[in-house]
Amino acid sequence: MSDLQTAPSNAVSPSSPRGEPDVAIVGAGAAGIAAARRLVELGSSVLILEALPRLGGRAHTVELHGLPVDLGCGWLHSAERNPLAALAEGQGRLLDRSEGAWRRQLHDIDFPPREQRDAWAAYMRLGERLRRDPPASDRASDAVAADDPWRPFLDGLSSFVNGVELDQLSVRDFLAYDDAASEANWRLPGGYGAFIADLAAGLPVALSTRVTSIAEAPGGVVLETDRGAVRARAAIVTVSSDVLARGDIRLAPALDDHLHAAAALPLGLDNKILLAMSEPDAVPAESHLLGRLDRAGTGSYYLRPFGRPLVEVFLGGALARDLEAAGDAAAVDFALRELGELLGSEFPASLTPLVVTRWGAERTISGSYSHARPGRADARAVLARPPRPWLCFAGEACSAQDYSTAHGAWRSGLDAADWIAAGLHGKGRAT
């Protein structure tokens, strides 16, 4: 397996003699790269500090069997209004606009057409109930009975979409996303993560540099890292809500409101397993299977994406956490067992595990994407509000309606950059 996001030629040491940047940006994911690009366009100097040895954050493309494969985000959601889709199109990148196979069960295996209709009708009823008569608790699970026959299906869907089951999901937060989202979801065959990383071309980046504290100082801010101190006039912090809430970066003066908001926006978990197929003709290209209907803890299997000889396995929520804790072999065994039940005992023998993601175990991130705890949909606005003239936050958790997406992170980075730049250049700021 090779990484398509190796250290860029513009990588620098944080202690190298380049002078003090106007703005230090913590994190080289979509939000950090967006902020850096915008600031440079506005005439400010920047330095991106990234704890990982690569760019992209939760957007990560690797090469498997000579093919670019996304281990993190892979879909350009709400593509017709997605600024990253427009950027990719403007660069002449190949975009796949075909409809995903998620709602179609290959050959109706263990999921007859009538049950498929009933299952999706139950999902539509849940959405209508959440809008028409939301539970006072703001907890999505309180809108569906625990003994509802479709509750496992609904919890399973939530685990894939939100990274958690319905009992951990704020209704107001979920609807803010769902009401703004469209059905246009496109893909980048060359890799979403590789595209995000390429957008950092020419920007000064210090990789493998973990920021441990940020403190106000005369004329700006000092960031302590495990490779030395960095001084700047201002800072934008784009690390995940879990990293913030855990206190991995000490802030002086303390910002309790923002840290409490981050804690109210924990990361759910979705992991992937990539399996190579020795007999790809055994299943049609661009097809899909849901493992089970009678339990929330099941796999979602995307067969031969882009026609490639691969199976892309998705595991979400509590199941993803349990299998991540149990180890890669347990996760692979689970997937092979479900595929054997669906496609026959001989099918798993034709599969070879290539990679298993462990987003929860990646200490610099600690999950996949944020969800608001019940009653805490307001936390996104709190986290996005700049707390100091020299500091603000960005990232998908700061997005009111496009959280959990790379384009939500991207837009939040642009907003943060505009706010910081207005202060740096003496143009005033909106409150």
C-alpha positions in Angstrom: 0.0 0.0 0.0 1.4 3.4 -0.9 0.3 6.8 0.2 -0.7 9.3 -2.4 -0.3 12.1 0.0 3.4 12.0 0.8 5.3 15.0 2.2 5.0 17.9 -0.2 8.0 19.7 -1.6 6.8 22.8 0.3 7.2 21.0 3.6 9.3 23.1 6.1 10.5 22.8 9.7 8.5 25.0 12.1 11.8 26.3 13.4 13.3 27.0 10.0 14.3 30.7 9.4 11.4 31.8 7.4 10.3 34.7 9.7 7.1 34.8 11.7 4.0 34.0 9.7 1.0 36.3 9.9 -1.2 33.3 10.7 -0.3 29.8 12.0 -2.9 27.2 11.0 -3.2 24.0 13.1 -4.2 21.1 10.9 -3.7 20.3 7.2 -7.2 18.9 6.5 -9.8 20.6 4.2 -10.4 23.4 6.7 -6.8 24.2 7.2 -5.9 24.1 3.6 -8.9 26.3 2.7 -8.0 28.9 5.3 -4.3 29.0 4.1 -5.2 29.4 0.5 -7.7 32.2 1.3 -5.2 34.0 3.5 -2.5 33.9 0.9 -5.0 35.3 -1.7 -5.7 38.1 0.8 -2.0 38.9 1.2 -1.1 37.2 4.5 1.7 34.8 5.1 0.9 31.4 6.7 2.3 28.3 8.1 0.3 25.1 8.4 1.2 22.8 11.3 0.1 19.2 10.9 0.6 16.4 13.5 0.3 13.6 10.8 3.1 12.9 8.3 0.7 13.6 5.5 -1.8 16.2 4.2 -5.6 15.8 4.1 -6.7 14.8 7.6 -9.8 12.7 7.3 -9.4 12.9 3.5 -6.9 10.2 2.8 -6.2 8.5 -0.6 -3.8 5.5 -0.8 -2.8 3.3 -3.7 -4.0 -0.3 -3.6 -3.1 -2.7 -6.4 -2.2 0.3 -8.5 -5.6 2.0 -7.9 -6.3 5.2 -5.9 -8.6 4.4 -3.0 -10.1 6.7 -0.4 -9.8 5.5 3.2 -11.6 8.6 4.5 -14.3 10.8 2.8 -15.1 9.7 -0.7 -18.3 11.5 -1.8 -18.8 15.1 -3.0 -22.1 15.5 -1.2 -24.7 18.1 -2.4 -22.5 18.3 -5.4 -24.4 21.1 -7.2 -23.5 23.5 -4.4 -20.3 21.9 -3.2 -17.4 24.3 -3.6 -14.9 21.4 -3.8 -16.9 19.9 -6.7 -16.6 23.2 -8.5 -12.9 23.4 -7.8 -12.3 19.8 -9.1 -14.4 20.5 -12.2 -12.4 23.8 -12.8 -9.2 21.8 -12.6 -10.4 19.4 -15.2 -10.5 16.4 -12.8 -12.6 13.4 -13.7 -15.9 13.5 -11.8 -18.2 10.5 -11.6 -21.8 11.8 -11.4 -23.5 8.4 -11.5 -26.0 7.5 -8.8 -24.6 5.4 -6.0 -25.9 1.9 -5.4 -26.6 2.4 -1.7 -30.4 1.9 -1.8 -30.3 -1.1 -4.1 -29.8 -4.6 -2.7 -28.0 -6.8 -5.2 -30.5 -9.4 -6.6 -32.7 -8.6 -3.6 -30.6 -11.0 -1.5 -32.1 -11.5 1.9 -34.0 -8.3 1.3 -37.1 -8.9 -0.8 -38.5 -5.9 -2.8 -41.5 -5.5 -0.5 -39.3 -5.4 2.6 -37.0 -2.9 0.8 -40.0 -0.7 0.2 -41.2 -1.1 3.8 -37.8 -0.3 5.2 -37.3 2.9 3.2 -40.9 3.9 4.0 -40.1 3.5 7.7 -37.1 5.8 7.2 -39.3 8.4 5.4 -41.8 8.2 8.3 -39.1 8.8 10.8 -38.0 11.9 9.0 -41.6 13.2 8.8 -42.1 12.5 12.5 -38.9 14.4 13.4 -40.0 17.4 11.4 -43.7 17.3 12.4 -43.6 16.3 16.0 -40.0 16.2 17.3 -39.5 14.7 20.7 -39.0 17.1 23.5 -35.8 15.4 24.4 -34.3 16.2 21.0 -33.1 12.6 21.0 -33.9 11.0 17.6 -34.5 7.5 19.1 -37.4 8.9 21.1 -39.3 9.3 17.8 -39.4 5.6 17.1 -40.5 2.8 19.4 -37.8 0.5 20.7 -39.8 -2.6 19.5 -40.5 -1.1 16.0 -39.6 -3.9 13.6 -37.6 -1.4 11.5 -35.6 0.0 14.5 -32.5 -2.1 13.8 -32.5 -0.9 10.1 -32.9 2.7 11.2 -30.2 2.5 13.8 -27.9 0.8 11.2 -28.5 3.6 8.7 -27.8 6.2 11.3 -24.5 4.4 12.2 -23.4 4.7 8.5 -24.6 8.3 8.0 -23.9 9.8 11.4 -21.3 7.4 12.9 -23.7 6.8 15.9 -27.1 5.2 16.5 -30.3 7.2 16.9 -30.1 7.4 20.7 -27.0 9.7 20.5 -28.3 12.0 17.8 -29.8 15.5 18.2 -32.9 15.9 16.1 -32.3 19.6 15.5 -28.8 19.0 14.4 -29.7 16.1 12.1 -32.5 18.1 10.4 -30.2 21.1 9.9 -28.0 18.9 7.7 -30.8 16.8 6.1 -32.9 19.8 5.1 -30.0 21.5 3.4 -28.6 18.3 1.6 -29.4 17.3 -1.9 -29.4 13.9 -3.6 -26.5 14.9 -5.9 -23.5 12.9 -4.7 -20.5 12.7 -7.0 -17.1 10.9 -6.7 -13.5 11.6 -7.7 -12.1 8.4 -9.3 -8.6 9.8 -8.8 -9.2 10.1 -5.0 -10.9 12.7 -2.9 -8.0 12.7 -0.4 -5.4 13.2 -3.1 -7.4 16.1 -4.5 -7.6 17.8 -1.1 -3.8 17.3 -0.6 -3.1 18.7 -4.0 -4.9 21.9 -3.1 -2.1 22.6 -0.6 0.5 22.9 -3.4 2.8 25.9 -2.7 1.7 26.4 0.9 4.3 26.2 3.6 3.5 23.1 5.7 5.3 21.6 8.7 4.3 17.9 8.8 4.7 15.6 11.8 4.4 18.6 14.0 2.0 18.4 16.9 0.9 21.6 18.6 0.6 21.2 22.3 -0.3 24.7 23.4 -1.5 28.1 22.1 -1.0 31.2 24.2 -1.6 34.9 23.7 1.7 36.9 23.6 2.7 40.5 22.8 1.8 41.2 19.2 0.0 37.9 18.6 0.3 34.3 19.7 2.9 31.6 20.5 2.3 28.0 19.6 4.3 25.4 21.3 5.0 22.2 19.3 6.9 19.1 19.8 9.5 20.5 17.3 9.8 24.0 18.8 7.8 27.2 19.2 6.1 29.2 16.5 5.2 32.9 16.8 2.5 34.4 14.7 0.1 37.3 14.7 -2.9 35.0 14.8 -3.9 31.3 14.7 -6.7 29.2 13.2 -7.3 25.8 14.9 -8.8 23.2 12.7 -8.3 20.0 14.7 -11.2 17.7 15.4 -13.8 18.4 18.2 -12.5 15.3 20.1 -9.0 16.6 20.1 -10.1 20.0 21.4 -12.5 18.5 24.0 -9.7 16.2 25.3 -7.5 19.2 26.0 -4.6 18.0 23.8 -3.9 21.6 22.9 -3.7 23.8 26.0 -5.2 27.2 25.5 -4.2 30.3 27.4 -6.3 32.1 28.4 -8.7 29.2 28.8 -11.7 29.0 26.5 -14.2 26.9 28.5 -17.3 27.7 26.4 -15.6 26.5 23.3 -14.2 23.4 24.8 -17.6 22.5 26.3 -19.1 23.1 22.8 -16.5 20.7 21.3 -17.4 18.1 23.9 -21.0 18.4 22.9 -20.0 17.6 19.3 -18.2 14.2 19.6 -17.0 12.3 16.6 -18.9 9.2 15.6 -17.1 6.4 13.9 -17.2 4.8 10.4 -14.4 2.5 9.3 -13.7 0.9 6.0 -12.2 -2.5 5.0 -10.9 -2.9 1.5 -10.9 -6.4 0.1 -9.3 -7.4 -3.3 -11.4 -9.8 -5.5 -9.6 -12.5 -7.4 -12.9 -13.2 -9.3 -14.5 -9.8 -9.9 -17.0 -11.2 -12.5 -18.8 -13.0 -9.6 -20.7 -9.8 -8.9 -21.8 -6.8 -11.0 -19.9 -3.6 -11.0 -21.4 -0.8 -8.8 -23.6 -3.0 -6.8 -24.4 -3.0 -3.0 -25.4 -5.3 -0.2 -26.6 -4.6 3.3 -25.6 -7.4 5.6 -28.6 -7.8 7.9 -31.9 -6.2 8.6 -32.5 -7.7 12.1 -29.6 -5.9 13.8 -28.1 -2.4 13.8 -24.6 -3.8 13.9 -24.1 -4.9 10.3 -21.9 -4.1 7.3 -22.6 -2.1 4.2 -20.8 -3.7 1.2 -20.1 -1.6 -1.9 -19.1 -4.1 -4.6 -16.7 -3.2 -7.4 -16.7 0.6 -7.1 -15.8 2.2 -10.4 -15.8 -1.4 -11.8 -12.6 -2.1 -9.8 -11.9 -5.6 -8.4 -12.5 -4.4 -4.8 -15.1 -4.7 -2.1 -15.5 -1.6 0.0 -16.9 -2.5 3.4 -18.4 0.1 5.7 -18.8 -0.4 9.4 -20.4 2.3 11.6 -21.4 3.2 15.1 -21.1 0.8 18.0 -20.1 -2.1 15.8 -17.2 -0.1 14.3 -16.0 0.8 17.8 -16.2 -2.8 19.0 -14.4 -4.2 16.0 -11.8 -1.5 16.1 -11.1 -2.5 19.7 -11.0 -6.2 18.8 -8.4 -5.7 16.1 -8.2 -5.9 12.3 -8.5 -9.6 12.1 -11.9 -9.5 14.0 -13.2 -6.8 11.6 -12.1 -8.8 8.5 -13.7 -12.0 9.9 -16.9 -10.2 10.6 -17.1 -8.9 7.0 -16.2 -12.2 5.4 -18.8 -14.0 7.5 -21.6 -11.6 6.4 -20.5 -11.8 2.8 -20.5 -15.6 3.0 -24.0 -15.5 4.3 -25.1 -13.3 1.5 -23.2 -14.6 -1.5 -22.4 -18.2 -0.5 -19.6 -19.8 1.4 -17.2 -19.9 -1.6 -17.3 -16.1 -2.1 -15.0 -15.1 0.8 -12.3 -17.4 -0.4 -11.8 -15.2 -3.4 -11.2 -12.1 -1.2 -7.9 -10.8 0.2 -7.8 -8.1 2.9 -5.9 -5.1 1.8 -6.4 -2.5 4.5 -8.6 -1.8 7.6 -9.0 1.7 8.8 -8.9 2.7 12.5 -10.1 6.3 12.6 -11.0 6.1 16.2 -7.5 4.9 17.2 -5.8 7.7 15.3 -5.0 9.9 18.3 -4.7 13.1 16.2 -8.3 12.7 15.1 -10.2 10.1 17.2 -13.1 9.4 14.9 -14.8 10.1 11.7 -17.1 13.2 11.9 -19.1 15.1 14.5 -22.7 14.8 15.6 -24.4 17.0 18.2 -25.5 15.4 21.4 -29.3 15.6 22.1 -30.1 19.2 23.2 -26.8 20.6 22.0 -27.3 21.6 18.3 -26.4 25.1 19.4 -22.8 24.0 20.1 -21.8 24.4 16.5 -22.4 28.1 16.5 -20.5 28.4 19.8 -17.5 26.6 18.5 -17.5 28.6 15.3 -17.6 32.0 17.1 -14.1 33.5 17.2 -13.2 33.7 20.9 -10.2 36.1 20.7 -9.0 38.7 18.1 -6.0 36.5 17.5 -7.8 33.1 17.4 -10.6 31.2 15.8 -11.7 27.6 15.1 -12.7 25.9 11.9 -13.5 22.4 10.7 -16.6 20.3 9.9 -17.8 20.5 13.5 -18.2 24.3 13.0 -20.5 24.0 10.1 -24.2 24.5 10.9 -25.6 22.5 8.0 -22.7 20.8 6.2 -21.0 19.2 9.2 -19.5 15.8 8.7 -18.4 16.7 5.1 -15.1 17.9 3.6 -17.0 20.8 1.9 -18.4 21.9 5.3 -14.9 21.9 6.7 -13.7 23.8 3.6 -16.3 26.6 3.9 -15.5 27.0 7.6 -11.9 27.4 6.8 -12.7 30.2 4.3 -14.9 31.9 6.9 -12.2 31.7 9.6 -9.6 33.1 7.1 -11.9 36.0 6.2 -12.4 36.9 9.8 -8.7 36.8 10.7 -7.7 38.7 7.6 -10.2 41.5 8.4 -8.5 42.1 11.7 -4.9 41.7 10.3 -5.6 44.3 7.6 -7.5 46.7 9.9 -10.9 46.3 8.1 -12.9 45.6 11.2 -14.9 42.4 11.8 -18.5 41.5 11.9 -19.7 40.4 15.4 
